[in-house]
Amino acid sequence: RISIGFGKPLIQWKSRNGCEWVWAMWPLGGYVHLLNSRISPVPKEKLPLCFDKKPLSVRVGILLAGAAANLFTAWIGFSLVFFIGLKYQPLFIEAIAHGSPAYQAGLQSGQQIVAIGGNATETFSDVGMRLIQFWGNSQVKITVKTADGLMATKVFDLSKIQFVSDNKNLLSSLGITPNIQAPIQIKQFPKVASAVYQGILWIIKVSYFFLIILKQLVAGIIPFSLLLGPIGLFVSSIDSFTQGLTVYLYFISNLSVAVALINLFPIPGLDGGSILYVFIEKIRRKPLSVAAEVLAYRLLFILFCVLLVQLLMNDLTRYLKPH
């Protein structure tokens, strides 16, 4: 079965080769269910078609194709976003709280944050991404541009400041009040080749950012409450959809990159876990027993349920807390 989206099938049909195609209710991604004799009984005449009967190299290629499809979707989405044009707002400082880390570092109202740790920060979200990346470091260089165009570099100590989970309060914890009335700008590449190239660069940038978030989470530098659960993802998707085509494409493309990376983790139940099984089979010269695979899958399923409950608690805390 090849399904576009998840949930209840809205449209489904079967091709001549027996493949079932489905268009499901929630088109946020999709999945492929492979014919596999280790999972369910398969008629003898169809055994040669089974995934588990294919050569190891073919199986790895099939499993990698899932992440490749997600990255291809992201590439098309980002390319369209940059071709159409993405509106963004640079981060200008409206006010600095007296005695705050920003005040001690010498930041002043009217300045624009243009780089953090040597990485350019053109947009509001760029600033948030770089702060998360360097959070916990004691010597973080923040470059600002003054109203007369001069550049200055300030040094922040982000090792002793409590991390908060949203961008607004993240800036507030540094003592920065952003100017939300700053002029809107548009990042656009009207030439197809340039837009496509920017799409590739953006996939690399987003992939690196997601891996940094994972590192920061594992190290305990940023809290688990930062992550969105299913409710948060749904709310974000609806919010992005109401803001227009480019914002929705941008959201879906970012989500596709995240799904591609997560799916390659060497965890049972994910494609990365199946690839790990292939390598184990290559070393042992025989596959793991079905019982061992089922046990690993069930243990990870329990952990997934615990994780899902925590993510749901993150969402409920985020959306039900008093403002």
C-alpha positions in Angstrom: 0.0 0.0 0.0 1.1 3.5 -0.8 -0.7 6.2 1.2 -0.6 9.9 0.8 -1.6 11.1 4.2 -2.8 9.4 7.4 -6.1 8.4 8.9 -9.3 7.3 7.2 -8.9 6.7 3.4 -10.9 9.2 1.3 -9.9 7.7 -2.1 -8.4 4.3 -2.8 -7.8 2.1 -5.8 -5.7 -0.9 -6.8 -3.3 -0.9 -9.7 -2.8 -3.9 -12.1 0.3 -5.1 -10.2 -1.7 -5.4 -6.9 -0.4 -2.2 -5.3 -3.1 -0.4 -3.3 -3.1 3.4 -3.6 -4.7 5.6 -0.9 -5.4 9.3 -0.4 -6.1 9.7 3.3 -7.8 12.3 5.4 -4.7 14.1 6.8 -2.2 14.8 4.0 0.7 15.6 6.3 3.2 13.1 4.8 2.4 9.5 4.0 3.7 5.9 4.2 4.5 2.8 2.2 3.4 -0.6 3.5 5.7 -3.3 1.9 4.9 -6.9 1.1 6.9 -8.8 3.8 6.6 -12.5 4.6 8.1 -11.9 8.1 5.1 -9.7 9.0 2.2 -11.5 7.4 1.5 -14.7 5.4 2.2 -14.3 1.7 1.0 -16.7 -1.1 3.8 -18.9 -2.4 3.7 -17.4 -5.9 4.2 -13.9 -4.5 7.2 -14.7 -2.3 9.8 -13.5 -4.9 8.1 -10.1 -4.7 8.5 -9.8 -1.0 10.7 -7.1 0.5 12.5 -9.6 2.8 13.4 -11.9 -0.1 15.3 -9.1 -2.0 19.1 -8.8 -1.9 20.5 -6.7 1.0 21.6 -3.8 -1.2 18.1 -3.6 -2.8 16.5 -3.5 0.7 18.8 -0.7 1.9 18.0 1.2 -1.3 14.2 0.8 -0.8 14.5 1.9 2.9 16.6 5.0 2.0 14.0 5.9 -0.7 11.6 6.9 2.1 13.9 9.6 3.5 14.8 10.6 -0.1 11.1 11.1 -0.9 10.8 13.4 2.2 13.9 15.4 1.2 12.7 15.6 -2.4 9.3 17.0 -1.2 11.2 19.5 1.0 13.4 20.5 -1.9 10.4 21.2 -4.2 8.6 23.0 -1.4 11.6 25.3 -0.5 12.3 25.9 -4.2 8.7 27.1 -4.7 8.9 29.2 -1.6 12.0 31.1 -2.7 10.7 31.4 -6.3 7.4 32.9 -5.2 9.0 34.9 -2.4 9.0 34.5 1.4 8.1 37.5 3.6 10.2 37.9 6.7 10.9 40.5 9.4 14.4 41.4 10.5 15.0 41.6 14.3 15.4 45.2 15.4 15.7 45.9 19.1 13.0 48.1 20.5 14.1 48.1 24.1 16.6 46.6 26.5 15.7 45.7 30.1 18.0 47.4 32.6 20.4 45.0 34.2 19.6 42.1 31.8 22.2 40.0 30.0 21.6 42.1 26.8 22.1 45.3 28.8 25.3 44.0 30.3 26.6 42.9 26.9 26.0 46.5 25.6 23.1 46.0 23.3 21.0 49.1 22.7 17.5 49.9 21.3 17.4 50.6 17.5 20.1 48.0 16.7 19.5 45.1 14.4 20.8 41.6 15.2 22.6 40.5 12.0 24.6 37.5 13.2 25.0 35.1 16.1 28.2 33.0 16.5 29.3 34.1 13.0 26.1 32.9 11.4 23.9 35.4 9.6 20.4 36.0 11.1 18.3 37.7 8.5 14.9 36.8 10.1 13.2 36.6 13.4 13.3 32.8 13.2 17.0 32.8 12.3 17.7 34.6 15.6 15.7 31.9 17.5 17.5 29.1 15.7 21.0 30.4 16.4 20.2 31.1 20.1 19.0 27.5 20.5 22.2 26.3 18.7 24.5 28.2 21.0 22.5 28.0 24.2 24.7 26.8 27.1 27.9 28.4 25.7 29.6 31.0 27.8 31.2 33.0 24.9 28.6 33.7 22.2 29.3 36.5 19.8 26.3 38.5 18.7 26.8 41.0 15.9 24.5 44.0 15.6 24.1 46.9 13.2 23.4 50.4 14.4 21.1 52.9 12.8 24.0 54.5 11.0 25.1 51.2 9.5 28.1 50.5 11.8 28.8 46.9 12.9 29.5 45.9 16.5 30.1 42.5 18.2 28.9 41.8 21.7 29.7 38.7 23.8 26.9 36.9 25.7 27.1 34.3 28.4 24.3 31.8 27.6 25.5 29.2 30.1 23.6 30.5 33.1 20.3 31.8 31.7 17.2 29.6 32.1 15.9 28.4 28.7 12.3 29.1 27.8 10.5 27.3 25.1 9.1 30.0 22.8 10.9 32.7 20.8 9.2 35.7 22.4 10.2 34.6 26.0 13.5 33.4 24.7 14.4 37.0 23.8 12.7 38.3 27.0 15.1 36.1 29.1 17.9 38.0 27.5 16.2 41.3 28.2 15.4 42.0 24.5 12.1 43.5 23.4 11.9 43.2 19.6 10.4 45.8 17.4 7.3 44.1 15.9 6.6 47.1 13.7 9.9 46.6 11.7 9.4 46.7 8.0 8.5 43.4 6.2 11.0 42.3 3.6 10.8 39.6 0.9 13.4 37.0 0.1 12.9 36.0 -3.5 14.9 34.3 -6.3 12.9 34.8 -9.5 15.3 32.6 -11.5 14.4 29.0 -11.3 18.0 27.8 -11.0 18.7 30.2 -8.1 15.5 29.1 -6.3 16.4 25.5 -6.7 19.9 26.1 -5.4 18.5 27.9 -2.4 16.2 25.0 -1.7 19.2 22.7 -1.4 21.0 25.1 0.9 17.9 25.4 3.1 17.6 21.7 3.4 21.2 21.5 4.6 20.6 24.4 7.0 17.4 22.9 8.5 18.9 19.4 8.8 21.9 20.8 10.7 19.5 22.8 13.0 17.4 19.7 13.8 20.5 17.7 14.6 21.7 20.5 16.9 18.3 20.5 18.7 18.7 16.8 19.2 22.2 17.3 20.7 20.9 20.0 23.0 18.0 17.9 24.1 20.2 14.9 24.9 22.7 17.1 26.7 19.8 18.5 28.8 20.7 22.1 27.7 17.2 22.8 26.3 14.1 21.3 27.9 11.9 18.5 26.3 9.0 21.0 26.6 10.4 22.7 23.5 9.0 19.9 21.3 5.6 20.1 19.7 3.2 17.1 20.0 0.4 16.1 17.6 -1.8 18.9 18.8 0.9 21.5 18.3 1.8 20.2 14.9 -1.9 20.3 13.9 -2.3 23.9 15.2 0.9 25.0 13.5 -0.2 23.5 10.2 -3.6 25.2 10.3 -2.0 28.5 11.4 0.5 28.3 8.5 -2.2 27.4 6.0 -4.2 30.5 7.0 -1.2 32.7 6.4 -0.9 31.8 2.7 0.6 29.4 0.3 4.3 30.2 0.9 4.1 30.0 4.7 2.3 26.6 4.4 4.8 25.3 1.9 7.6 26.5 4.2 6.0 24.6 7.2 5.4 21.4 5.2 9.0 21.5 3.9 10.5 21.9 7.3 8.3 19.1 8.6 9.4 16.8 5.7 13.1 17.4 6.5 12.4 16.5 10.2 10.5 13.3 9.2 13.4 12.3 6.9 16.0 12.7 9.6 13.9 11.0 12.3 13.1 8.1 10.0 16.8 7.3 9.6 17.4 6.9 13.3 18.5 3.3 14.0 15.4 2.6 16.0 13.1 -0.5 15.5 9.9 0.5 13.7 11.7 3.2 11.7 13.5 2.8 8.3 16.8 3.4 10.1 16.0 0.4 12.4 15.3 -1.8 9.4 18.6 -0.7 7.8 20.3 -1.6 11.0 18.7 -5.1 10.8 20.1 -5.4 7.2 23.6 -4.7 8.4 23.2 -7.2 11.3 22.0 -9.8 8.8 25.1 -9.0 6.6 27.4 -9.6 9.6 25.6 -12.6 11.0 24.9 -14.1 7.5 21.4 -14.7 8.6 18.5 -12.4 9.7 17.5 -11.8 13.2 14.7 -14.0 14.5 11.1 -12.8 14.1 10.7 -13.1 17.8 13.7 -10.8 18.5 12.4 -8.2 16.0 8.9 -8.3 17.5 10.3 -7.9 21.1 12.4 -4.9 20.1 9.4 -3.4 18.3 7.1 -3.8 21.3 9.6 -2.4 23.7 10.1 0.7 21.5 6.4 1.0 21.0 6.0 1.3 24.8 8.7 4.0 24.9 6.9 5.7 21.9 3.6 5.7 23.9 5.4 7.3 26.9 7.0 9.9 24.5 3.6 10.6 22.9 2.0 11.2 26.3 4.8 13.7 27.2 4.4 15.5 23.9 0.6 15.8 24.5 1.4 17.2 27.9 3.7 19.7 26.3 0.9 20.8 24.0 -1.7 21.0 26.7 0.6 23.0 28.9 1.5 25.3 26.0 -2.1 26.0 24.8 -4.1 25.8 28.1 -1.8 27.8 30.3 -3.1 31.3 31.2 -1.8 34.2 29.2 
